[in-house]
Amino acid sequence: MKVACKIWLDNKGKAFGEGPCELLKRVGKSHSLHQAAGEMGMSYSKAWKLIRTMEKRLGVSLLARKIGGNSGGGSQLTAEAKDLVDRYERFRRDADRAVEELFQRHFGDL
Amino acid sequence: MKVACKIWLDNKGKAFGEGPCELLKRVGKSHSLHQAAGEMGMSYSKAWKLIRTMEKRLGVSLLARKIGGNSGGGSQLTAEAKDLVDRYERFRRDADRAVEELFQRHFGDL
């Protein structure tokens, strides 16, 4: 028996969680929302809507358009998006550890 | 901004969580799976399948058939089911508190 959990930020609806965090991290690497969405088996339009919904609920911009350059432009993470990814990952590590410890305390003998 | 979470026990698939806990508590009060399911807007057959799946994954019986009596029989919780409901509720209270504290620590300034 194991414990599993999903944890998300909520502001009148899901504002940020594991899926969005993964998507942003992939955009940060590939500088392409199209590629990041594809890697996660998500359509570009779904990924785009997800980003817009999060931006609205979080009240910050997450993606900045990079125009031109060698790669012909693309998307990059705003400072706020990078900060959010870092915080969420630290928060998740701590929360997963706390939940696991409490699971052992309450169900360890099962 | 708030934090929200779902926490469940897993044994090669969801074995117990918030919905099942609610269902069992309602069966414990009404002694009727039919009524408990209805109160949660769930079909009887879906509730029955959910109970059977949990019993398989948990490896314990959750409902005992009460035959006859004034009420004409019905379902009651096994000792294992009552123990599980109690543990899960205590676990959830502790886990929700821990997650909330960590959320404040990591996102309190947002």
Backbone of each chain as ProteinMPNN parsed JSONL, in Angstrom:
{"seq_chain_A": "MKVACKIWLDNKGKAFGEGPCELLKRVGKSHSLHQAAGEMGMSYSKAWKLIRTMEKRLGVSLLARKIGGNSGGGSQLTAEAKDLVDRYERFRRDADRAVEELFQRHFGDL", "coords_chain_A": {"N_chain_A": [[0.85, -1.201, 0.0], [0.52, 2.187, -0.863], [0.82, 5.792, -0.622], [-0.695, 8.414, -2.435], [-0.749, 11.63, -3.994], [-2.321, 14.624, -5.24], [-1.585, 17.968, -5.698], [-2.55, 21.287, -5.877], [-2.529, 24.797, -6.803], [-5.133, 27.084, -6.215], [-7.392, 29.389, -7.495], [-10.297, 30.403, -7.636], [-10.769, 28.143, -9.274], [-8.525, 25.709, -10.817], [-5.26, 26.853, -10.633], [-2.546, 26.375, -10.774], [-0.428, 23.539, -11.081], [0.838, 20.156, -11.1], [0.846, 19.273, -13.848], [0.79, 21.757, -15.414], [3.219, 22.775, -14.377], [5.099, 20.96, -15.346], [4.714, 21.41, -18.08], [5.566, 24.11, -18.332], [8.269, 23.829, -17.569], [9.231, 22.319, -19.7], [8.816, 24.086, -21.825], [10.64, 25.98, -21.048], [13.006, 24.627, -21.563], [12.888, 23.915, -24.332], [12.12, 26.213, -25.562], [9.761, 26.349, -26.944], [6.378, 26.269, -27.167], [4.831, 24.67, -28.709], [6.449, 22.393, -29.142], [6.793, 21.559, -26.478], [4.159, 20.964, -25.709], [3.617, 18.856, -27.47], [5.474, 16.934, -26.555], [4.228, 16.221, -24.239], [2.001, 14.965, -25.106], [-0.121, 16.594, -25.705], [-2.429, 18.777, -27.319], [-1.488, 21.666, -29.246], [-3.321, 23.78, -29.074], [-4.716, 23.178, -26.756], [-2.693, 23.362, -24.854], [-2.049, 26.042, -25.118], [-4.449, 27.252, -24.275], [-4.47, 26.368, -21.651], [-2.235, 27.684, -20.589], [-3.122, 30.365, -20.853], [-5.374, 30.322, -19.152], [-4.159, 29.776, -16.68], [-2.545, 32.048, -16.439], [-4.488, 33.997, -16.145], [-5.728, 33.228, -13.742], [-3.591, 33.27, -11.982], [-2.728, 35.809, -12.237], [-0.431, 36.748, -13.47], [1.967, 37.08, -16.179], [3.146, 34.325, -18.035], [4.492, 33.338, -20.252], [6.818, 34.684, -22.566], [7.159, 36.137, -25.704], [9.712, 35.403, -27.917], [11.307, 37.146, -30.278], [12.57, 36.53, -33.547], [16.154, 36.007, -34.048], [18.684, 33.35, -34.043], [17.243, 30.954, -33.897], [14.871, 31.588, -34.961], [12.95, 32.733, -33.319], [10.442, 32.149, -30.702], [9.079, 30.778, -27.61], [9.641, 32.001, -24.317], [10.168, 31.555, -20.77], [8.743, 33.804, -18.442], [10.19, 35.819, -15.77], [8.524, 35.539, -13.581], [7.269, 33.116, -14.142], [9.423, 31.343, -13.992], [10.094, 31.62, -11.302], [7.753, 30.647, -10.146], [7.731, 27.945, -10.971], [10.056, 27.052, -9.65], [9.34, 27.505, -6.928], [7.029, 25.907, -6.719], [8.068, 23.342, -7.171], [9.822, 23.035, -4.994], [7.98, 23.25, -2.928], [6.335, 21.022, -3.508], [8.161, 18.912, -3.087], [8.622, 19.131, -0.313], [5.976, 18.819, 0.604], [5.266, 16.262, -0.343], [7.014, 14.722, 1.162], [6.11, 15.259, 3.767], [3.466, 14.257, 3.647], [3.976, 11.57, 3.135], [5.305, 10.842, 5.51], [3.22, 11.22, 7.367], [1.42, 9.375, 6.397], [2.795, 6.994, 6.957], [2.712, 7.185, 9.723], [-0.021, 6.937, 10.278], [-0.887, 4.718, 8.83], [1.116, 2.863, 8.805], [1.234, 0.324, 9.944], [-0.288, -1.296, 8.43]], "CA_chain_A": [[0.0, 0.0, 0.0], [1.258, 3.45, -0.944], [-0.032, 6.979, -0.623], [-0.497, 9.25, -3.619], [-1.5, 12.88, -3.859], [-2.263, 15.724, -6.203], [-1.657, 19.238, -4.978], [-2.565, 22.395, -6.832], [-2.931, 26.124, -6.352], [-6.502, 27.321, -6.669], [-7.929, 30.747, -7.373], [-11.565, 30.235, -8.373], [-10.426, 27.146, -10.292], [-7.122, 25.317, -10.762], [-4.394, 27.932, -11.109], [-1.221, 25.82, -11.072], [-0.226, 22.217, -10.504], [1.899, 19.314, -11.634], [0.841, 19.301, -15.311], [1.29, 23.064, -15.848], [4.633, 22.912, -14.003], [5.822, 20.149, -16.338], [4.631, 22.116, -19.364], [6.448, 25.291, -18.292], [9.664, 23.386, -17.564], [9.573, 21.896, -21.058], [8.935, 25.304, -22.64], [11.907, 26.597, -20.634], [14.102, 23.917, -22.23], [12.821, 23.886, -25.801], [11.687, 27.538, -26.049], [8.67, 26.156, -27.903], [5.157, 25.722, -26.566], [4.404, 23.619, -29.631], [7.213, 21.179, -28.846], [6.508, 21.15, -25.093], [2.837, 20.339, -25.71], [3.772, 17.573, -28.166], [6.18, 16.0, -25.676], [3.299, 15.765, -23.205], [0.825, 14.374, -25.745], [-1.192, 17.581, -25.581], [-2.494, 19.586, -28.527], [-0.995, 23.035, -29.054], [-4.401, 24.681, -28.668], [-5.023, 22.879, -25.357], [-1.59, 23.912, -24.063], [-2.186, 27.494, -25.167], [-5.58, 27.61, -23.405], [-4.032, 26.094, -20.278], [-1.365, 28.806, -20.213], [-3.959, 31.574, -20.706], [-6.201, 30.157, -17.946], [-3.281, 29.934, -15.517], [-2.138, 33.457, -16.356], [-5.621, 34.76, -15.621], [-5.97, 32.884, -12.328], [-2.424, 33.657, -11.186], [-2.54, 37.258, -12.347], [0.902, 37.085, -14.005], [2.307, 36.519, -17.488], [4.043, 33.175, -17.884], [5.325, 33.172, -21.441], [7.17, 35.871, -23.344], [7.443, 35.807, -27.091], [11.076, 35.793, -28.299], [11.209, 37.387, -31.728], [13.78, 36.441, -34.371], [17.31, 35.28, -33.524], [19.101, 32.194, -34.847], [16.244, 29.878, -33.9], [13.624, 32.081, -35.559], [11.967, 33.093, -32.293], [9.896, 31.095, -29.858], [8.557, 31.213, -26.316], [10.487, 31.774, -23.149], [9.473, 31.774, -19.513], [8.974, 35.068, -17.745], [10.807, 35.651, -14.448], [7.467, 35.061, -12.688], [7.05, 31.697, -14.424], [10.565, 30.603, -13.438], [9.944, 31.656, -9.848], [6.628, 29.778, -9.811], [8.195, 26.569, -11.151], [10.983, 26.755, -8.547], [8.593, 27.421, -5.673], [6.129, 24.747, -6.728], [8.862, 22.11, -7.028], [10.284, 22.939, -3.595], [6.771, 22.992, -2.142], [5.933, 19.63, -3.73], [9.112, 18.015, -2.403], [8.327, 19.18, 1.124], [4.632, 18.297, 0.864], [5.299, 14.815, -0.552], [7.713, 14.134, 2.309], [5.216, 15.372, 4.936], [2.337, 13.338, 3.459], [4.511, 10.214, 3.292], [5.545, 10.619, 6.95], [1.926, 11.074, 8.041], [0.869, 8.087, 5.951], [3.456, 5.957, 7.765], [2.261, 7.29, 11.107], [-1.406, 6.489, 10.414], [-1.159, 3.444, 8.147], [2.359, 2.103, 8.721], [1.098, -1.059, 10.403], [-1.163, -2.066, 7.512]], "C_chain_A": [[0.884, 1.248, 0.0], [0.28, 4.599, -0.773], [0.297, 7.779, -1.877], [-1.252, 10.55, -3.415], [-1.301, 13.818, -5.037], [-2.43, 17.003, -5.42], [-1.62, 20.362, -5.999], [-2.926, 23.714, -6.158], [-4.279, 26.442, -6.973], [-6.876, 28.787, -6.447], [-9.191, 30.806, -8.221], [-11.369, 29.281, -9.55], [-8.94, 26.831, -10.199], [-6.243, 26.391, -11.384], [-2.994, 27.431, -11.451], [-1.07, 24.476, -10.391], [0.842, 21.465, -11.266], [1.994, 19.382, -13.17], [1.368, 20.62, -15.858], [2.77, 23.261, -15.543], [5.513, 22.174, -15.013], [5.851, 20.867, -17.687], [5.581, 23.315, -19.386], [7.923, 24.875, -18.327], [10.118, 22.987, -18.977], [9.683, 23.084, -22.013], [10.274, 25.983, -22.326], [13.104, 25.945, -21.322], [14.085, 24.092, -23.743], [12.535, 25.257, -26.412], [10.573, 27.418, -27.08], [7.477, 25.532, -27.198], [4.65, 24.561, -27.412], [5.112, 22.309, -29.288], [6.893, 20.644, -27.447], [5.169, 20.413, -25.013], [2.938, 18.945, -26.326], [4.436, 16.52, -27.292], [5.256, 15.432, -24.603], [2.023, 15.161, -23.794], [-0.384, 15.285, -25.696], [-1.238, 18.382, -26.877], [-1.982, 20.989, -28.215], [-2.1, 23.937, -28.527], [-4.787, 24.429, -27.206], [-3.951, 23.499, -24.445], [-1.707, 25.437, -23.984], [-3.302, 27.971, -24.237], [-5.206, 27.436, -21.932], [-3.171, 27.253, -19.757], [-2.197, 30.065, -19.956], [-4.794, 31.511, -19.434], [-5.362, 30.364, -16.695], [-2.895, 31.394, -15.335], [-3.246, 34.306, -15.743], [-5.783, 34.5, -14.123], [-4.807, 33.28, -11.424], [-2.216, 35.167, -11.189], [-1.143, 37.659, -12.793], [1.052, 36.511, -15.418], [3.311, 35.389, -17.294], [4.988, 33.012, -19.073], [5.586, 34.504, -22.109], [7.568, 35.392, -24.729], [8.862, 36.291, -27.406], [11.068, 35.938, -29.81], [12.563, 37.211, -32.403], [14.902, 35.643, -33.717], [17.603, 34.075, -34.395], [17.994, 31.159, -34.999], [14.922, 30.332, -34.502], [12.55, 32.355, -34.539], [11.452, 31.911, -31.512], [9.4, 31.664, -28.552], [9.618, 31.067, -25.248], [9.705, 32.11, -21.889], [9.772, 33.166, -18.979], [9.66, 34.77, -16.412], [9.784, 35.089, -13.462], [7.217, 33.56, -12.889], [8.173, 30.851, -13.841], [10.463, 30.511, -11.913], [8.86, 30.677, -9.399], [7.026, 28.308, -9.908], [9.108, 26.167, -9.99], [10.247, 26.571, -7.228], [7.749, 26.159, -5.624], [6.915, 23.458, -6.536], [9.388, 21.946, -5.607], [9.108, 22.58, -2.679], [6.348, 21.531, -2.271], [6.869, 18.655, -3.032], [8.807, 17.962, -0.914], [6.975, 18.528, 1.435], [4.597, 16.781, 0.697], [5.942, 14.123, 0.642], [6.795, 14.139, 3.542], [4.064, 14.371, 4.841], [2.797, 11.894, 3.652], [4.75, 9.88, 4.774], [4.232, 10.405, 7.698], [1.242, 9.772, 7.64], [1.472, 6.948, 6.772], [2.939, 5.98, 9.197], [0.864, 6.668, 11.264], [-1.668, 5.103, 9.835], [0.049, 2.512, 8.11], [2.226, 0.635, 9.118], [0.233, -1.902, 9.464], [-0.347, -2.927, 6.546]], "O_chain_A": [[1.853, 1.349, 0.752], [-0.936, 4.404, -0.778], [1.445, 7.809, -2.32], [-2.28, 10.574, -2.739], [-0.276, 13.807, -5.719], [-3.317, 17.111, -4.573], [-0.761, 20.385, -6.88], [-3.543, 23.742, -5.093], [-4.532, 26.105, -8.13], [-6.698, 29.339, -5.361], [-9.153, 31.21, -9.383], [-11.758, 29.582, -10.678], [-8.177, 27.577, -9.586], [-6.456, 26.792, -12.529], [-2.328, 27.996, -12.319], [-1.524, 24.287, -9.263], [1.648, 22.055, -11.985], [3.084, 19.531, -13.722], [2.29, 20.624, -16.674], [3.5, 23.841, -16.347], [6.531, 22.694, -15.471], [6.886, 20.921, -18.351], [6.316, 23.508, -20.355], [8.729, 25.488, -19.027], [11.24, 23.281, -19.388], [10.535, 23.094, -22.902], [10.949, 26.493, -23.219], [14.093, 26.611, -21.628], [15.11, 24.376, -24.363], [12.683, 25.45, -27.619], [10.443, 28.256, -27.973], [7.553, 24.411, -26.697], [4.107, 23.588, -26.888], [4.482, 21.26, -29.16], [6.74, 19.438, -27.252], [5.05, 19.385, -24.348], [2.414, 17.976, -25.777], [4.025, 15.36, -27.281], [5.458, 14.319, -24.117], [1.075, 14.877, -23.062], [-1.525, 14.825, -25.652], [-0.194, 18.642, -27.476], [-2.034, 21.443, -27.072], [-1.865, 24.762, -27.643], [-5.145, 25.367, -26.493], [-4.263, 24.08, -23.406], [-1.494, 26.039, -22.932], [-3.142, 28.951, -23.509], [-5.576, 28.247, -21.082], [-3.357, 27.732, -18.638], [-1.996, 30.75, -18.953], [-4.919, 32.504, -18.717], [-5.788, 31.04, -15.759], [-2.915, 31.917, -14.221], [-2.994, 35.205, -14.94], [-5.954, 35.432, -13.337], [-5.002, 33.589, -10.248], [-1.614, 35.73, -10.275], [-0.707, 38.78, -12.53], [0.349, 35.574, -15.796], [4.222, 35.497, -16.474], [6.138, 32.6, -18.914], [4.697, 35.35, -22.209], [8.232, 34.367, -24.886], [9.178, 37.46, -27.187], [10.847, 34.968, -30.535], [13.581, 37.683, -31.897], [14.651, 34.725, -32.936], [16.886, 33.798, -35.357], [17.818, 30.565, -36.062], [13.962, 29.563, -34.553], [11.363, 32.231, -34.84], [11.963, 30.799, -31.642], [9.306, 32.88, -28.39], [10.405, 30.121, -25.269], [8.718, 32.844, -21.926], [10.903, 33.646, -19.052], [9.708, 33.62, -15.974], [10.122, 34.266, -12.611], [6.984, 32.827, -11.927], [7.932, 29.787, -13.27], [10.715, 29.462, -11.321], [9.022, 29.969, -8.405], [6.696, 27.515, -9.027], [8.961, 25.086, -9.419], [10.491, 25.61, -6.497], [7.746, 25.434, -4.63], [6.47, 22.57, -5.809], [9.399, 20.836, -5.075], [9.22, 21.735, -1.79], [6.039, 20.877, -1.275], [6.414, 17.673, -2.447], [8.742, 16.884, -0.322], [6.845, 17.78, 2.404], [3.974, 16.085, 1.498], [5.479, 13.072, 1.085], [6.715, 13.148, 4.268], [3.722, 13.716, 5.825], [2.091, 11.089, 4.26], [4.437, 8.78, 5.231], [4.132, 9.525, 8.554], [0.565, 9.143, 8.454], [0.759, 6.053, 7.225], [2.75, 4.932, 9.814], [0.591, 5.969, 12.241], [-2.564, 4.393, 10.293], [0.005, 1.475, 7.447], [3.014, -0.202, 8.678], [0.052, -3.097, 9.694], [-0.918, -3.631, 5.714]]}, "seq_chain_B": "MKVACKIWLDNKGKAFGEGPCELLKRVGKSHSLHQAAGEMGMSYSKAWKLIRTMEKRLGVSLLARKIGGNSGGGSQLTAEAKDLVDRYERFRRDADRAVEELFQRHFGDL", "coords_chain_B": {"N_chain_B": [[-5.341, 33.297, -3.281], [-5.308, 29.806, -2.865], [-4.48, 26.545, -1.475], [-5.031, 23.27, -2.686], [-5.772, 19.799, -2.293], [-5.726, 16.332, -3.248], [-5.758, 13.202, -1.771], [-4.905, 9.852, -1.76], [-5.062, 6.297, -1.029], [-3.109, 3.814, -2.542], [-2.959, 0.831, -4.317], [-1.777, -0.757, -6.706], [-3.539, 0.807, -8.281], [-6.256, 3.098, -7.445], [-7.091, 2.731, -4.099], [-8.343, 3.682, -1.832], [-9.978, 6.663, -0.82], [-11.131, 10.091, -0.656], [-13.805, 10.132, -1.76], [-14.709, 7.352, -1.599], [-14.485, 7.17, 1.226], [-16.417, 8.975, 2.117], [-18.668, 7.688, 1.036], [-18.688, 5.246, 2.496], [-19.077, 6.266, 5.107], [-21.644, 7.27, 4.856], [-23.073, 4.922, 4.343], [-22.684, 3.719, 6.783], [-24.315, 5.299, 8.371], [-26.909, 5.167, 7.197], [-27.292, 2.511, 6.771], [-27.618, 1.529, 4.239], [-26.573, 0.871, 1.066], [-27.708, 1.603, -1.269], [-29.147, 3.954, -0.604], [-27.027, 5.57, 0.317], [-25.459, 5.819, -1.992], [-27.272, 7.184, -3.65], [-27.519, 9.612, -2.239], [-25.096, 10.691, -2.849], [-25.287, 11.189, -5.501], [-24.702, 9.064, -7.136], [-24.87, 6.099, -9.105], [-26.404, 3.015, -8.023], [-25.151, 0.727, -9.01], [-22.648, 1.662, -9.722], [-21.648, 2.441, -7.246], [-21.597, -0.019, -5.982], [-19.705, -1.396, -7.524], [-17.491, 0.191, -6.979], [-17.091, -0.294, -4.246], [-16.473, -3.055, -4.353], [-14.1, -2.993, -5.885], [-12.419, -1.512, -4.172], [-12.357, -3.26, -1.967], [-10.996, -5.408, -3.072], [-8.487, -4.223, -3.666], [-7.688, -3.331, -1.184], [-7.754, -5.625, 0.254], [-9.555, -6.405, 2.231], [-12.845, -7.013, 3.643], [-15.501, -4.714, 3.316], [-18.224, -4.151, 3.573], [-20.909, -5.626, 5.353], [-23.605, -7.821, 5.099], [-26.692, -7.254, 6.51], [-29.077, -9.265, 7.738], [-32.634, -9.387, 7.686], [-34.512, -8.321, 10.614], [-35.978, -5.309, 12.143], [-35.804, -3.33, 10.188], [-35.758, -4.716, 7.902], [-33.34, -5.692, 6.978], [-30.143, -4.873, 5.35], [-27.111, -2.954, 4.718], [-24.093, -3.035, 6.585], [-21.161, -1.512, 8.037], [-18.068, -3.242, 8.134], [-15.797, -4.078, 10.835], [-13.25, -3.525, 9.941], [-13.757, -1.659, 7.938], [-14.781, 0.478, 9.423], [-12.533, 1.115, 10.95], [-10.8, 1.886, 8.921], [-12.077, 4.184, 7.872], [-11.928, 5.856, 10.131], [-9.111, 6.086, 10.47], [-8.372, 7.185, 7.984], [-9.672, 9.653, 8.059], [-8.423, 10.943, 10.237], [-5.808, 10.947, 9.283], [-6.154, 12.544, 6.958], [-6.883, 15.016, 8.133], [-4.501, 15.688, 9.491], [-2.74, 15.716, 7.29], [-3.835, 17.697, 5.618], [-3.431, 19.929, 7.228], [-0.626, 19.99, 7.38], [0.055, 20.373, 4.666], [-1.111, 22.844, 4.187], [0.389, 24.477, 5.919], [2.925, 24.244, 4.741], [2.365, 25.326, 2.27], [1.876, 27.993, 3.002], [4.437, 28.597, 3.857], [5.93, 28.451, 1.486], [4.503, 29.948, -0.395], [3.383, 32.079, 0.866], [3.838, 34.809, 0.596], [2.715, 35.577, -1.714]], "CA_chain_B": [[-4.777, 32.003, -3.693], [-5.409, 28.744, -1.858], [-3.928, 25.277, -1.921], [-6.017, 22.184, -2.625], [-5.135, 18.516, -2.579], [-6.408, 15.037, -3.192], [-4.832, 12.209, -1.253], [-5.55, 8.534, -1.758], [-4.246, 5.104, -0.861], [-2.956, 3.182, -3.849], [-2.369, -0.505, -4.372], [-2.019, -1.051, -8.125], [-4.784, 1.519, -8.582], [-6.815, 3.767, -6.263], [-7.646, 1.759, -3.161], [-9.216, 4.383, -0.879], [-9.787, 8.109, -0.84], [-12.188, 10.928, -0.104], [-15.129, 9.686, -2.213], [-15.024, 6.103, -0.907], [-14.641, 7.432, 2.66], [-17.748, 9.591, 2.228], [-19.664, 6.644, 0.751], [-18.75, 4.332, 3.639], [-19.681, 6.964, 6.243], [-23.088, 7.352, 4.626], [-23.622, 3.569, 4.545], [-22.679, 3.514, 8.232], [-25.468, 6.005, 8.962], [-28.214, 4.762, 6.655], [-27.302, 1.048, 6.593], [-28.121, 1.223, 2.896], [-25.676, 1.308, -0.007], [-28.581, 2.248, -2.247], [-29.405, 5.325, -0.15], [-25.742, 6.291, 0.37], [-25.1, 6.143, -3.378], [-28.22, 8.216, -4.094], [-27.171, 10.883, -1.59], [-23.898, 11.231, -3.494], [-25.545, 11.323, -6.937], [-23.996, 7.961, -7.791], [-25.783, 4.973, -9.31], [-26.154, 1.896, -7.12], [-24.192, -0.216, -9.603], [-21.323, 2.278, -9.652], [-21.235, 2.37, -5.84], [-21.306, -1.426, -5.695], [-18.415, -1.709, -8.174], [-16.459, 0.922, -6.24], [-16.857, -1.057, -3.008], [-15.79, -4.305, -4.706], [-12.728, -2.656, -6.302], [-11.663, -1.157, -2.962], [-12.159, -4.476, -1.164], [-9.939, -6.193, -3.714], [-7.187, -3.551, -3.544], [-7.334, -3.228, 0.241], [-7.651, -6.972, 0.815], [-10.475, -6.598, 3.365], [-14.267, -6.789, 3.372], [-15.919, -3.413, 3.842], [-19.648, -4.174, 3.907], [-21.515, -6.893, 5.764], [-25.033, -7.855, 4.838], [-27.456, -7.463, 7.743], [-30.304, -9.927, 7.263], [-33.856, -9.289, 8.486], [-34.624, -7.266, 11.621], [-37.097, -4.374, 11.941], [-35.65, -2.53, 8.98], [-35.755, -5.595, 6.736], [-31.966, -5.925, 6.508], [-29.389, -3.732, 4.832], [-25.658, -3.097, 4.762], [-23.382, -2.328, 7.656], [-19.714, -1.498, 7.863], [-17.272, -4.182, 8.91], [-14.868, -3.422, 11.771], [-12.128, -3.035, 9.125], [-14.207, -0.45, 7.241], [-14.854, 1.564, 10.42], [-11.155, 1.469, 11.279], [-10.247, 2.576, 7.758], [-12.685, 5.522, 7.838], [-11.334, 6.634, 11.235], [-7.705, 6.376, 10.156], [-8.26, 8.084, 6.826], [-10.082, 11.004, 8.463], [-7.347, 11.516, 11.063], [-4.701, 11.172, 8.348], [-6.482, 13.702, 6.12], [-6.802, 16.23, 8.948], [-3.072, 15.991, 9.69], [-2.105, 16.013, 6.0], [-4.315, 19.002, 5.159], [-2.77, 20.942, 8.044], [0.786, 20.041, 6.975], [0.139, 20.956, 3.319], [-1.447, 24.269, 4.338], [1.554, 25.137, 6.527], [3.995, 24.311, 3.733], [1.912, 26.293, 1.26], [2.146, 29.329, 3.555], [5.881, 28.805, 3.904], [6.493, 28.629, 0.142], [3.733, 30.889, -1.232], [2.675, 33.014, 1.752], [4.032, 36.214, 0.213], [2.058, 35.861, -3.015]], "C_chain_B": [[-4.863, 30.997, -2.542], [-4.657, 27.52, -2.372], [-5.03, 24.228, -1.783], [-5.286, 20.883, -2.87], [-6.09, 17.352, -2.505], [-5.378, 14.036, -2.728], [-5.541, 10.86, -1.212], [-4.532, 7.418, -1.489], [-4.236, 4.372, -2.191], [-2.317, 1.796, -3.687], [-2.658, -1.066, -5.762], [-3.348, -0.453, -8.582], [-5.323, 2.14, -7.299], [-7.492, 2.751, -5.347], [-8.573, 2.415, -2.141], [-8.914, 5.873, -0.92], [-11.028, 8.805, -0.324], [-13.605, 10.448, -0.467], [-15.557, 8.395, -1.534], [-15.264, 6.298, 0.593], [-16.039, 8.008, 2.933], [-18.849, 8.536, 2.034], [-19.811, 5.707, 1.95], [-19.411, 5.001, 4.844], [-21.203, 7.031, 6.1], [-23.759, 5.987, 4.779], [-23.708, 3.284, 6.048], [-23.868, 4.174, 8.919], [-26.798, 5.416, 8.511], [-28.385, 3.249, 6.598], [-27.837, 0.65, 5.227], [-27.159, 1.769, 1.847], [-26.478, 2.062, -1.064], [-28.804, 3.72, -1.869], [-28.12, 6.168, -0.16], [-25.324, 6.736, -1.026], [-25.971, 7.296, -3.877], [-27.87, 9.584, -3.517], [-25.957, 11.54, -2.261], [-24.069, 11.375, -5.006], [-24.856, 10.249, -7.756], [-25.001, 6.826, -8.0], [-25.421, 3.848, -8.345], [-25.079, 0.982, -7.691], [-22.771, 0.355, -9.566], [-20.778, 2.19, -8.224], [-20.814, 0.94, -5.484], [-19.945, -1.815, -6.283], [-17.255, -1.046, -7.436], [-16.086, 0.163, -4.96], [-16.064, -2.331, -3.319], [-14.326, -4.06, -5.102], [-11.872, -2.317, -5.087], [-11.37, -2.393, -2.128], [-11.022, -5.318, -1.73], [-8.571, -5.559, -3.466], [-6.728, -3.429, -2.092], [-7.119, -4.601, 0.868], [-8.498, -7.185, 2.053], [-11.922, -6.433, 2.888], [-14.688, -5.484, 4.021], [-17.381, -3.418, 4.293], [-20.08, -5.57, 4.315], [-23.02, -6.765, 5.556], [-25.742, -8.116, 6.163], [-28.797, -8.047, 7.314], [-31.464, -9.683, 8.234], [-33.863, -8.152, 9.481], [-35.754, -6.314, 11.281], [-37.028, -3.672, 10.59], [-35.625, -3.398, 7.73], [-34.373, -5.766, 6.142], [-31.312, -4.682, 5.963], [-27.905, -3.985, 4.946], [-25.111, -2.439, 6.015], [-21.883, -2.439, 7.436], [-19.076, -2.602, 8.693], [-16.377, -3.386, 9.875], [-13.702, -2.824, 10.989], [-12.511, -1.735, 8.41], [-14.264, 0.729, 8.208], [-13.454, 2.059, 10.777], [-10.532, 2.298, 10.156], [-10.768, 4.012, 7.673], [-12.058, 6.409, 8.915], [-9.899, 7.036, 10.932], [-7.587, 7.404, 9.047], [-8.623, 9.521, 7.229], [-9.029, 11.677, 9.329], [-6.142, 11.874, 10.183], [-4.95, 12.417, 7.515], [-6.386, 15.016, 6.891], [-5.349, 16.651, 9.126], [-2.413, 16.419, 8.38], [-2.539, 17.38, 5.484], [-3.609, 20.123, 5.917], [-1.306, 21.111, 7.602], [0.94, 20.723, 5.614], [-0.144, 22.455, 3.378], [-0.263, 25.049, 4.92], [2.685, 25.304, 5.516], [3.638, 25.284, 2.617], [2.204, 27.724, 1.747], [3.646, 29.63, 3.549], [6.431, 29.146, 2.513], [5.796, 29.723, -0.679], [3.059, 31.996, -0.418], [2.779, 34.467, 1.34], [3.346, 36.554, -1.105], [0.704, 36.54, -2.818]], "O_chain_B": [[-4.53, 31.31, -1.399], [-4.254, 27.458, -3.533], [-5.857, 24.297, -0.874], [-4.282, 20.861, -3.582], [-7.106, 17.379, -1.81], [-4.253, 14.015, -3.228], [-6.65, 10.748, -0.687], [-3.328, 7.577, -1.692], [-5.252, 4.321, -2.885], [-1.294, 1.626, -3.023], [-3.654, -1.76, -5.969], [-4.171, -1.133, -9.195], [-4.91, 1.769, -6.201], [-8.365, 2.0, -5.782], [-9.494, 1.769, -1.639], [-7.762, 6.291, -1.037], [-11.866, 8.205, 0.35], [-14.485, 10.367, 0.391], [-16.641, 8.331, -0.954], [-16.148, 5.661, 1.166], [-16.737, 7.582, 3.853], [-19.83, 8.504, 2.776], [-20.928, 5.407, 2.371], [-20.219, 4.375, 5.531], [-21.946, 6.875, 7.069], [-24.878, 5.898, 5.284], [-24.674, 2.689, 6.525], [-24.369, 3.673, 9.926], [-27.698, 5.191, 9.32], [-29.495, 2.756, 6.398], [-28.429, -0.417, 5.063], [-26.954, 2.979, 1.75], [-25.999, 3.022, -1.669], [-28.666, 4.613, -2.706], [-28.124, 7.322, -0.587], [-24.893, 7.871, -1.227], [-25.469, 8.26, -4.454], [-27.92, 10.593, -4.221], [-25.805, 12.762, -2.248], [-23.101, 11.653, -5.715], [-24.472, 10.47, -8.904], [-25.882, 6.615, -7.167], [-24.277, 3.74, -7.904], [-24.202, 0.515, -6.964], [-21.805, -0.389, -9.398], [-19.599, 1.902, -8.017], [-19.822, 0.718, -4.789], [-19.14, -2.476, -5.628], [-16.183, -1.631, -7.283], [-14.908, 0.006, -4.641], [-15.096, -2.646, -2.626], [-13.432, -4.811, -4.712], [-10.735, -2.775, -4.977], [-10.255, -2.557, -1.632], [-10.201, -5.865, -0.994], [-7.616, -6.246, -3.105], [-5.53, -3.424, -1.808], [-6.411, -4.742, 1.866], [-8.193, -8.066, 2.857], [-12.185, -5.797, 1.867], [-14.283, -5.18, 5.143], [-17.734, -2.769, 5.277], [-19.677, -6.565, 3.712], [-23.613, -5.718, 5.814], [-25.431, -9.083, 6.858], [-29.564, -7.394, 6.606], [-31.293, -9.763, 9.451], [-33.269, -7.106, 9.216], [-36.42, -6.477, 10.259], [-38.045, -3.448, 9.934], [-35.487, -2.884, 6.62], [-34.237, -5.965, 4.935], [-31.84, -3.577, 6.088], [-27.482, -5.104, 5.238], [-25.613, -1.403, 6.451], [-21.402, -3.337, 6.745], [-19.495, -2.864, 9.821], [-16.226, -2.172, 9.737], [-13.216, -1.744, 11.326], [-11.694, -0.822, 8.291], [-13.853, 1.839, 7.871], [-13.218, 3.262, 10.892], [-9.831, 3.279, 10.405], [-10.0, 4.943, 7.431], [-11.702, 7.559, 8.657], [-9.519, 8.192, 11.116], [-6.819, 8.361, 9.141], [-7.977, 10.478, 6.804], [-8.77, 12.869, 9.166], [-5.545, 12.942, 10.316], [-4.062, 13.258, 7.374], [-5.873, 16.009, 6.376], [-5.003, 17.817, 8.938], [-1.624, 17.364, 8.354], [-1.718, 18.14, 4.972], [-3.235, 21.139, 5.332], [-0.815, 22.231, 7.469], [1.835, 21.546, 5.423], [0.511, 23.241, 2.694], [0.045, 26.15, 4.463], [3.32, 26.357, 5.44], [4.504, 25.979, 2.086], [2.714, 28.553, 0.993], [4.07, 30.753, 3.276], [7.289, 30.019, 2.376], [6.41, 30.345, -1.545], [2.257, 32.761, -0.954], [1.918, 35.275, 1.686], [3.396, 37.698, -1.557], [0.02, 36.848, -3.794]]}, "name": "protein", "num_of_chains": 2, "seq": "MKVACKIWLDNKGKAFGEGPCELLKRVGKSHSLHQAAGEMGMSYSKAWKLIRTMEKRLGVSLLARKIGGNSGGGSQLTAEAKDLVDRYERFRRDADRAVEELFQRHFGDLMKVACKIWLDNKGKAFGEGPCELLKRVGKSHSLHQAAGEMGMSYSKAWKLIRTMEKRLGVSLLARKIGGNSGGGSQLTAEAKDLVDRYERFRRDADRAVEELFQRHFGDL"}
